[in-house]
Amino acid sequence: MRVAGEKPCPQLRHLAADRPRMLDSMSDENRSEANRERADVPWELPNNSMQRTALRAAADAEALAPMNVNDTLHLLTTIVVASSTSGQSQGTGFFYQRLEPKTTDGPQWRQIADTWLITNRHVVLSRPDGSEAIPDSLSFHMRRIEANGLRWEAVLLDRKAVGERTKFHADREVDIAAINVHDLLIDKIKSESSKYAQWCAVHSKQFAGHNNIEIEASDDILVIGYPRGFYDEVNLFPIVKSGIIASRWGAHFGGKPYFLIDAKLFPGSSGSIVISKPTNLVVKDGQILHAKEKQFSFLGVFSGEPYRRERPVELDDMVIIQKSGYNVGVVWYAHPIEETVNDGVQTPSAK
């Protein structure tokens, strides 16, 4: 499907094989002529003397066409629904990939080790009464291509599968859950590759500090998700909201690995990916670097809004507890996501 005014998204090819690969960073000086034609060039000086980097997912020697930010933001996220007999919770999730270690120095194709659906712990485990439990089922969604457009197709996990596939951060106060969906995505694409729109994933090389984009307090950020289940129901495009970093970047606010953003968000945004505002111009060592397509840093996962509880108001047959907020949001840094994937626990600790 092509939306007016957009580039058509290339169909997913990087999951056509069991072990997709990614092209690691390289420069003009050590790139062969064949690889030179395949590699994208994110950052360069006007005279092309700056070392160029590329990271591209592919199942064979053929590289995908560069993807613009409009496409990337469209395809990073999905709706997540956890259901149980006591109710249902809906939030946002996004895809995260781990790469196999490099085997040699220099540029090389690297295999994608696995793919994870990242969301919040409370999206997966929460119950209306405030307790925690593995849900009876959990679903995320893929964009299926139909004759008249796109529609969501649910990928459903039963209670056993949720328990086996999900990892939580070892610190239960860190509101992160990671669900291994690598084989599920591969199976879908292998069976009907032309029936699904491409999806995108972030990885550790996009963490802040791993590229030329410098991050600090007051910088612009984007939060991409499905607030209150609201989104473009025709093109299945999420809502992209803006804000700024509202606490010291890099510091653990209150001793926990998160920072604050100044942005007005709503239920359903939980689990949204947070990125720096995309740009194709940065200043590095006094020089202006330019990118053909806008780039961003992966900052973390949105978790919700801190509240202050007011004194309870007692009525004849009920007690009302008022909450007042600060109009800021909690974003867990990206590095606890890697900790969850690498060393997380499968059985959540009792509450």
N, C-alpha and C positions, 0 to 999 in steps of 0.2 A: 504494500500500500504506500502511496506517495501523498504526502500532505502538501498542499499548495504553499510555495515559498520555502520548502525545505529540500535539502539533498536527499535522494532516496537512500535508506539505510541498506548497506550490503547484507546479504543473508549470512547467517552464522556458518562459518566453515571451521572455526578453531576447535570445535568439539566433534568433528567428523572422525577423529581417531581417538582411541582410548587414552592416549597420553599426548595432549596438545603441547606445543612448544612456544617459547617466547624468545625473540631475538634480543640479546643483551646489548648494553650500550657499546658504541663503537665510534671511531673517528674517521675522517677522510683519509688520514695517513695510513691506517692499517686495515682499511676496508677493501676487499677485493672488488673488481669491477662488477661482478655478478651481484654481490651483496649490496653494492652501492645503489643499484637500481631498486632494491627492495626496501631500503631503510628510509624511514621518515626522519626529519630533522627538526626536533622540537625547538632548540635554542641556537642562534647563530649571530655572529657579528656581521655587520654590513659587508665586510670584506671576506667573509666565510672562513676566517682563520681560527675561530673558536671551535673547540672540540664539540662535535655533534653527538647527540644521544638518540637512541631509538629503543622502544620496547613494544613489541608487536606480537599478538597471539596468532598462531597459525597451526594447521595440522600437517602442512607439507611445506615445500620450499617456496610456495607462493604466498606473498604477504597480502594482508588486507589493505584496502584503500584507507587513507587517513580519515578519521572520523572527527567531525566538528563537535563543539561543545553542545550544541543543540541536540545532536544525536546521543552523545554520551549521557547527558543529564536525563534523557528520555528512558534510557535502557539500563541504568544502574539499579533501579529500585523495583520493589514489588509489594503488593498488599499481603500482609500476614494475618491470618485469622486462627485463634486458638479457641476450641469449643469443648465444653463439658456440660454435664447435666445441670450445673448451677448457673450457667450463662456462657457468654461469649465475649472475647476481647479482640479488638482489631487494632493493628498497628502497622508500621512500615518495616521493611527489611531491605537490605542491599547485599550484593554479592562481593565476596572477598576471596582472592586466590593466594595460595602459597606456591612459590617456585622452588624447584629442585636446586640444590647448591651448584655453583659453577664447578666444572671439572678441570678447566684449564684457565690460564690467564687470557685476557683479550676477549674480543667479541665472540659470541657463540649462541646457538639456539639452546634455550633452557626449557625443560619440561615443566608443565603445570602439575604440581603434586596433588593438589585437591582444591575444591571450591566450596566455600561456606556461605550460608545465608546468615547474615548478622542482624540481630535485633536486640531488644531489651529483655532482660530476665523477667521483668514484670509483665511483658507481653505474653511470654510463654507460660508463666507459672501462676499469675494472679487469679484469685477468685473474688467474687463480690464481697465476701466477708473479711477480706484482707489476708486470708491464709494463702499458702503456696502448695501447689500440687501439679504433677504432670497432667496436661489436658487429655481428654479422651481422644481428641484428634487435633491436628494442626495442618493448615494448608498455606502454601504460597502459590503464586500465580505466574504463568507465562503468557506472553502475547501470541495468540494463535491467529494466523492469517486466513481470513475467509474471503469469499468472493465479493462481499459487500463491505469489507473493512477488517478491523481487528476486534477480537474479543478475548476476555480473560479465560484461561483454562487452568483450573485448580490442580495442583499436585498435592495429593492428600496423604498425610502420614497418620497412622493409627497410634495409639498410646504407646505400644511397644517400640515402634519405630522412632517416635519422638524421644523416648528414654535412651535408646541406643545411639542415636545420631547427634544428640545435643550435648554440648559442653557449656558449663557455666564457669565464670571466673572463680578462682580459689577463694577469694575474698567475697563473701556473699553480698556485701554492700556495694560491690561494683556491678552496676546494672547492665550486664552484657551477657548475651547468649549467642552461641555459634552452632549452627546446624549443618552437618556435612551433607551436601546435596550433589556432590560431584557426579556420582554414578546416575542419579536421577535425571540430571540434565543431559548427560551423554546418551542415556537410553532414549529420551524424547527426541533428541536431534538425530540419532542414528535411524530411528524408525520412520520419521517423517521430517527430514531436515528442511524441506521447502515449506512446511506448514507453520513454522514458528519464526517470529521476528528475532533478530539478533539481540543478545543481551550483553552487557558490559560488566566488568568487575574491576575493583581497585586492588592494589597489592602494596607490599611494604615499601617498594621503591618510590611510591607516591606519598609516603609520610612526609610531614613537614620537616625540613632540614635535609632531605635527600634529593632536592632539586634546587634550582636557582631562585625560588620564590621564598623570600624572607617573611616571617610571620611575627607580629607583635600586637600588643593591646591596641584597640581601636580600629584594627583592620576590618575590612568588609568580609562578610562570610555569606554563604548560601546554605539553606536547609531544605532538603528535597524529600518530600513525602506526601502523605495522604491525610491531611487534617480533617478530622470528623468524617473520614471516608469520602471526602470531596476531591474530585479530579476531573480531567477531561475524559468523559465516558465514551467519546467517539474515537479519539486518537490514543486513549489510555495513557495520557501524559500526566505525570505527577505535578503537584504544585511546588513551585520554587519560591521560597520566601527569603528575604534578605535581613541582615542584622549586622552587628559589629561584635568583636571580641570585647567583653566587658570586664575581664579580670586580667591579671598579669599572665601573659603567655608563657607556658613552660612551668609555671608554678602549680603545685597541687592545692587547689582551693580547699581550705579546711582540713588539709592533710590527706585528701583523697585525690586520685588521679583524674580529676576533671577540671574544666574551666567554665566560665560563665559567658553567655552571649546575651546581648540586648536585642531581643526579637519577640514579637507577639506570636505565640504558637498555640495550638489547640490539641485536645485529645485526638489520637490517631496519628499524630506526628511522632510518637514514641518509636524509636528505632530508626529515625531518619538519618541519612548520611549528612555530615556537615563538611563542607569544603571551603577553601579560600575562593574569593571571587575570581573567576577565570580572567587571565590576562595574556596578551602576547608581547608585552614589553616589560622588561625588568632592568634594573641597574645593578651591575655586578662589578665591584672593584673600579668604580668610576666610569664604566663603559655601559652603553645601552645594548641589551641583547633583545633580539626579535625572534618570535616564533611564528611559523606559518599558520598554525591553529592555536587557539587560546589554550593555556595550560592551567592546572590548579594543583594545590596540595590537599591531600586527604587529612582532615583534622580530627575527626572522631564521629561519635554516634550520639545523637540527641536523646535525652532520657526523660525530660519533664521539667517542671517548674518548682522551685523551692517555695514552701508556704510557711507562714507563721500562724499557729493556732491561737485563737483568741479565747477568752474565758467562756465556758459553756453557759448557754442561756437555758434555764430550766422552765418548762411549761407544765401544764397539768399532767399530761401523759407522754411527754417526750422531752428529750434534751437536744438542743441544737448547738452544734459546735461550728462556729464560724472560722473561716480561713481567709487570710489576706496574703496576697503575693507581693512580689517585688518587681514584676514585669521583666524578669531575667530567666534564662533557661540553662539547664545543666547539660554539658557536653562532655562525655568521657573521652579522654585522649585516644588516639589510634593505637598506641602501644599496648594497652590492656587487651585489645582485640587479639593481637598476636600472642599475648600471654594466655588468653583463653583457648585459642586454637592449639597452642603447643602444650600447655600444661593445665588445662581446665579440668574440672571434675564433672562426671556424668550424673551423679546423683546429688541433687541440691541438698544442702544442709537443712535440717529441720528449723522451722521458724517458731 
